Amino acid sequence: MSRQATQPDLSKEPIMSLTSYVSLGRSGLRVSPFALGTMTFGQEWGWGADAPTSQAILARYLELGGNFIDTANGYTFGHAEKIIGDYIGKDRALRDRLVLATKFGMNLYTGDPNGGGASAKAITRACEQSLRRLQTDYIDLYWMHVPDQGTPIEETLRTLENLVTSGKVRYIGFSDTPSWKVAQAQTIASMRGWTTLAGLQLEYSLLERSVEAELMPMAQELGLGVVVWSPLANGMLSGKYTRANAGNVDGSRATQFGLPFGEREFAIIDALTGIANKHETTVAAVALAWVRARTGVSSTLLGARTVAHLDSNVKALDVRLTVEDIAQLDSLSEPPMSFITKMAGLADVVIHHSTTVNGHTSPAWWGAPTSDAARY
């Protein structure tokens, strides 16, 4: 069983909107519950939106009250950052109202071993280039895109501290990084008086729940706000794919990250469809609402190639899932038990042994004595 904390009954929540801002973890940064992901900005990868459409999506997100924009130095060879910069760069008041996040790490220079990663040289160059493309003098949230095994974490943290001290960066975070590396970084930064991590960006969806074993509990313990990417599992949970059209709809893009279309996936899609029909909403909205309800999630990235696509997904803020809805989806999507999850469950049993603590009743431990007289 997953050890994820009990989720709220969304049917009892107040109406939410993009202006129902939340704190990013224990930091003082307030962000919209849905962030605008911009991996779809630019057509250089063959499937994104052109610049005018991308800026129309950006304008619509801002019109709806959203304040959190997420991009990366390597998205469409830097074009995504430029599209954003061309839109907000000439309006200082608009720029200052936004939480603008970007990432470093992607190497855009063939044959240059220092072109990517998390070294002092790579980070400094990437930051300068992102500032130029975004047409701003500071980045609100600067993410390490992926861990760099060849660079000492002290070098990365010291460089990020220098960027914060210089005023070029306000907050820092890690993306797609193992829990032990995040904990190591947070501990070192805290001990040395450097800027600590404010957030952690992770893939999380009904089809990708392995982060619940260690990464989500770690984020909560360390005060990191979790920003979720691919909440629709690369489109597999968008409503486009069903049992009925299996084999008739091209699913190559949806499955490019290795997830198959099998019985488990279709069972989840079937449940989402039933819940969506009950609530008179879409499959995607229900899948997004499930992610939003997870303990520790601060914000969820929405990717869109059209304004209509964005409008449809934002409607997930109106969805009021019940405890029963969430329990059904939890059961169908339960991830395989990891070693650490299995041992955590065993620890509860041997520690609490037939008692109820914090609302959870543990069974009897098989190796415990059955009476006081049996103890040595």
NORCORTA-V433588 format. One record per residue. N is the residue number from 1. RES is the residue in one small letter. PHI is phi in radians with two decimals (* if undefined). PSI is psi in whole degrees, -180 to 180 (* if undefined). NEAR is the number of other C-alpha atoms within 12 Angstrom. Layout:
# NORCORTA-V433588
{{N,RES,PHI,PSI,NEAR} {N,RES,PHI,PSI,NEAR}}
This chain:
# NORCORTA-V433588
{{1,m,*,143,25} {2,s,-1.22,147,29} {3,r,-1.72,16,32} {4,q,-1.04,137,30} {5,a,-1.08,155,20} {6,t,-0.97,134,18} {7,q,-1.60,154,26} {8,p,-1.25,160,25} {9,d,-1.50,104,23} {10,l,-1.17,-19,27} {11,s,-1.15,-17,23} {12,k,-1.81,3,14} {13,e,-1.36,152,20} {14,p,-1.19,159,13} {15,i,-1.03,132,16} {16,m,-1.92,161,27} {17,s,-2.62,178,28} {18,l,-1.14,-16,33} {19,t,-1.64,7,23} {20,s,-1.52,73,23} {21,y,-1.19,151,23} {22,v,-2.25,154,31} {23,s,-1.32,142,26} {24,l,-1.44,98,37} {25,g,1.04,-137,33} {26,r,-1.66,12,23} {27,s,-1.41,173,25} {28,g,-1.60,9,18} {29,l,-1.50,126,29} {30,r,-1.84,130,32} {31,v,-2.31,161,40} {32,s,-1.21,150,39} {33,p,-1.13,-25,38} {34,f,-2.06,125,46} {35,a,-1.69,155,47} {36,l,-1.59,110,50} {37,g,-1.45,140,39} {38,t,-2.10,24,46} {39,m,-1.12,-19,40} {40,t,-1.57,0,42} {41,f,-1.44,116,42} {42,g,1.81,150,31} {43,q,-1.90,11,24} {44,e,-1.11,-23,19} {45,w,-1.63,-1,18} {46,g,1.68,-4,14} {47,w,-2.49,10,16} {48,g,-1.61,-173,24} {49,a,-1.66,147,30} {50,d,-1.24,173,26} {51,a,-1.06,-48,28} {52,p,-1.06,-41,22} {53,t,-1.16,-41,28} {54,s,-1.06,-43,37} {55,q,-1.23,-29,31} {56,a,-1.18,-39,26} {57,i,-1.11,-45,35} {58,l,-1.05,-44,42} {59,a,-1.09,-41,26} {60,r,-1.16,-42,25} {61,y,-1.04,-44,37} {62,l,-1.18,-38,30} {63,e,-1.07,-34,18} {64,l,-1.38,-4,26} {65,g,1.75,3,27} {66,g,-1.18,147,39} {67,n,-2.26,4,37} {68,f,-2.08,111,43} {69,i,-2.03,130,46} {70,d,-2.12,131,45} {71,t,-2.52,-165,45} {72,a,-2.77,154,44} {73,n,-1.09,-30,42} {74,g,-1.65,-4,35} {75,y,-1.11,124,34} {76,t,0.76,48,28} {77,f,1.07,26,26} {78,g,1.69,-6,37} {79,h,-1.18,-34,34} {80,a,-1.03,-46,41} {81,e,-1.07,-41,45} {82,k,-1.15,-39,33} {83,i,-1.05,-44,38} {84,i,-1.12,-46,48} {85,g,-1.07,-39,35} {86,d,-1.12,-27,23} {87,y,-1.49,-43,28} {88,i,-1.80,-13,28} {89,g,-1.11,-26,25} {90,k,-1.67,3,15} {91,d,-2.19,92,17} {92,r,-1.10,-37,16} {93,a,-1.11,-42,11} {94,l,-1.11,-46,22} {95,r,-1.04,-42,28} {96,d,-1.20,-22,19} {97,r,-1.40,-18,21} {98,l,-1.57,152,33} {99,v,-1.76,103,33} {100,l,-1.78,117,45} {101,a,-2.02,138,46} {102,t,-2.49,175,50} {103,k,-2.24,155,49} {104,f,-2.08,161,46} {105,g,2.31,-35,40} {106,m,-1.23,135,35} {107,n,-1.63,119,29} {108,l,-1.80,9,25} {109,y,-2.18,102,18} {110,t,-1.00,129,10} {111,g,1.46,0,9} {112,d,-1.82,107,13} {113,p,-1.19,-17,17} {114,n,-1.76,10,24} {115,g,-1.32,-20,25} {116,g,-2.40,-178,33} {117,g,1.71,-165,36} {118,a,-2.13,29,39} {119,s,-1.37,166,33} {120,a,-1.04,-43,29} {121,k,-1.12,-47,24} {122,a,-1.18,-44,32} {123,i,-1.12,-45,39} {124,t,-1.08,-44,33} {125,r,-1.17,-44,27} {126,a,-1.07,-41,42} {127,c,-1.12,-46,46} {128,e,-1.05,-41,25} {129,q,-1.23,-39,32} {130,s,-1.13,-41,40} {131,l,-1.06,-40,34} {132,r,-1.17,-47,25} {133,r,-1.16,-39,32} {134,l,-1.38,-9,37} {135,q,0.96,49,26} {136,t,-2.45,164,34} {137,d,-1.82,3,26} {138,y,-2.70,154,33} {139,i,-1.96,129,43} {140,d,-1.24,-44,40} {141,l,-2.39,117,44} {142,y,-1.94,115,47} {143,w,-1.69,140,43} {144,m,-1.39,118,45} {145,h,-1.16,-47,34} {146,v,-2.51,155,29} {147,p,-1.19,146,30} {148,d,-1.90,104,30} {149,q,-1.18,-19,16} {150,g,-1.63,2,16} {151,t,-2.12,129,23} {152,p,-1.02,139,20} {153,i,-1.10,-29,30} {154,e,-1.08,-38,27} {155,e,-1.15,-43,26} {156,t,-1.09,-48,39} {157,l,-1.16,-39,39} {158,r,-1.12,-40,30} {159,t,-1.15,-42,33} {160,l,-1.14,-38,43} {161,e,-1.07,-41,31} {162,n,-1.11,-38,23} {163,l,-1.18,-38,32} {164,v,-1.17,-46,27} {165,t,-1.06,-36,16} {166,s,-1.36,-10,15} {167,g,1.58,3,19} {168,k,-1.42,-20,28} {169,v,-2.38,143,34} {170,r,-1.75,-48,31} {171,y,-2.32,158,41} {172,i,-2.25,157,45} {173,g,-2.76,169,44} {174,f,-2.03,150,45} {175,s,-2.16,137,39} {176,d,0.92,47,30} {177,t,-2.08,139,31} {178,p,-1.01,152,26} {179,s,-1.07,-39,29} {180,w,-1.13,-35,18} {181,k,-1.25,-40,28} {182,v,-1.10,-46,37} {183,a,-1.11,-40,28} {184,q,-1.06,-47,23} {185,a,-1.11,-44,34} {186,q,-1.12,-38,34} {187,t,-1.17,-46,21} {188,i,-1.10,-46,23} {189,a,-1.09,-41,26} {190,s,-1.15,-44,19} {191,m,-1.16,-32,14} {192,r,-1.64,0,15} {193,g,1.32,20,13} {194,w,-1.54,170,26} {195,t,-1.10,127,31} {196,t,-1.58,164,36} {197,l,-1.23,139,41} {198,a,-1.76,-25,38} {199,g,-2.61,167,46} {200,l,-2.40,127,49} {201,q,-1.83,127,48} {202,l,-2.43,151,40} {203,e,-1.34,132,31} {204,y,-2.73,127,38} {205,s,-2.85,178,43} {206,l,-1.09,-20,47} {207,l,-1.80,-2,41} {208,e,-2.46,89,31} {209,r,-2.03,11,35} {210,s,-1.11,-20,29} {211,v,-1.15,-15,38} {212,e,-1.24,-20,35} {213,a,-1.18,-48,30} {214,e,-2.32,-41,29} {215,l,-1.15,-45,39} {216,m,-1.16,-48,40} {217,p,-1.05,-38,30} {218,m,-1.09,-45,29} {219,a,-1.04,-43,39} {220,q,-1.14,-42,28} {221,e,-1.14,-37,20} {222,l,-1.63,1,29} {223,g,1.33,27,29} {224,l,-1.61,131,40} {225,g,-1.37,131,43} {226,v,-1.62,127,48} {227,v,-1.92,121,49} {228,v,-1.62,134,43} {229,w,-1.99,157,36} {230,s,0.94,50,35} {231,p,-1.17,-17,42} {232,l,-1.81,18,42} {233,a,0.91,54,39} {234,n,1.01,31,35} {235,g,1.68,-8,36} {236,m,-1.10,-27,40} {237,l,-1.85,23,41} {238,s,-1.42,-13,35} {239,g,1.73,-10,35} {240,k,-1.27,-31,24} {241,y,-1.88,128,35} {242,t,-2.42,169,29} {243,r,-1.04,-39,23} {244,a,-1.12,-35,13} {245,n,-1.82,12,14} {246,a,-0.98,128,19} {247,g,1.56,-16,13} {248,n,-1.79,-11,12} {249,v,-2.04,133,17} {250,d,-1.15,114,17} {251,g,-1.88,16,25} {252,s,-1.11,-38,18} {253,r,-1.22,-39,18} {254,a,-1.14,-34,24} {255,t,-1.76,11,21} {256,q,-1.19,-18,15} {257,f,-1.65,14,18} {258,g,1.79,-7,15} {259,l,-1.40,134,22} {260,p,-1.59,167,20} {261,f,-1.75,104,30} {262,g,-2.33,-168,18} {263,e,-1.06,-42,15} {264,r,-1.06,-46,21} {265,e,-1.12,-44,30} {266,f,-1.22,-30,27} {267,a,-1.12,-41,25} {268,i,-1.17,-43,39} {269,i,-1.10,-40,39} {270,d,-1.05,-44,26} {271,a,-1.13,-43,34} {272,l,-1.05,-40,41} {273,t,-1.11,-44,30} {274,g,-1.10,-43,22} {275,i,-1.17,-40,32} {276,a,-1.10,-43,30} {277,n,-1.10,-40,18} {278,k,-1.10,-39,18} {279,h,-1.64,2,23} {280,e,0.98,51,19} {281,t,-2.43,-163,28} {282,t,-1.82,162,33} {283,v,-1.04,-44,36} {284,a,-1.07,-41,43} {285,a,-1.10,-39,37} {286,v,-1.19,-44,47} {287,a,-1.08,-39,50} {288,l,-1.21,-39,47} {289,a,-1.12,-37,46} {290,w,-1.09,-44,46} {291,v,-1.11,-44,47} {292,r,-1.05,-28,45} {293,a,-1.40,-10,41} {294,r,-1.22,137,37} {295,t,-1.05,131,28} {296,g,1.69,-14,40} {297,v,-1.38,123,45} {298,s,-1.57,-46,41} {299,s,-2.62,157,47} {300,t,-2.21,133,47} {301,l,-1.37,130,43} {302,l,-1.89,122,49} {303,g,-1.76,143,41} {304,a,-2.59,143,38} {305,r,-1.86,-7,32} {306,t,-2.49,161,29} {307,v,-1.13,-39,27} {308,a,-1.09,-37,17} {309,h,-1.09,-44,28} {310,l,-1.09,-48,35} {311,d,-1.01,-41,32} {312,s,-1.11,-44,28} {313,n,-1.28,-33,40} {314,v,-1.10,-25,40} {315,k,-1.09,-14,30} {316,a,-1.05,-23,40} {317,l,-1.18,-18,38} {318,d,-1.55,-12,29} {319,v,-1.31,133,39} {320,r,-2.03,84,34} {321,l,-1.22,143,36} {322,t,-1.57,169,25} {323,v,-1.00,-39,21} {324,e,-1.17,-40,19} {325,d,-1.02,-49,32} {326,i,-1.14,-40,34} {327,a,-1.11,-40,22} {328,q,-1.10,-46,23} {329,l,-1.19,-38,36} {330,d,-1.04,-45,33} {331,s,-1.12,-44,21} {332,l,-1.23,-27,26} {333,s,-1.84,8,31} {334,e,-0.90,123,28} {335,p,-1.34,159,26} {336,p,-1.01,144,21} {337,m,-1.25,125,21} {338,s,-1.44,166,20} {339,f,-1.00,-46,15} {340,i,-1.19,-35,21} {341,t,-1.18,-43,24} {342,k,-1.07,-44,19} {343,m,-1.22,-32,18} {344,a,-1.13,-40,21} {345,g,-1.13,-41,26} {346,l,-1.14,-38,22} {347,a,-1.06,-41,17} {348,d,-1.04,-41,24} {349,v,-1.15,-49,24} {350,v,-1.28,-24,20} {351,i,-1.44,-46,21} {352,h,-1.65,-32,21} {353,h,0.73,84,23} {354,s,1.20,26,19} {355,t,-2.18,164,17} {356,t,-1.89,120,15} {357,v,-2.27,128,14} {358,n,0.93,38,11} {359,g,1.45,-1,10} {360,h,-1.97,126,17} {361,t,-1.69,123,16} {362,s,-1.62,143,21} {363,p,-1.26,172,21} {364,a,-1.21,144,20} {365,w,-1.44,126,19} {366,w,-1.09,-26,13} {367,g,-1.64,3,14} {368,a,-1.48,154,18} {369,p,-1.18,150,15} {370,t,-1.54,-10,13} {371,s,-2.70,161,8} {372,d,-1.05,-34,8} {373,a,-1.18,-22,7} {374,a,-1.41,-10,9} {375,r,-1.45,144,9} {376,y,-1.46,*,7}}
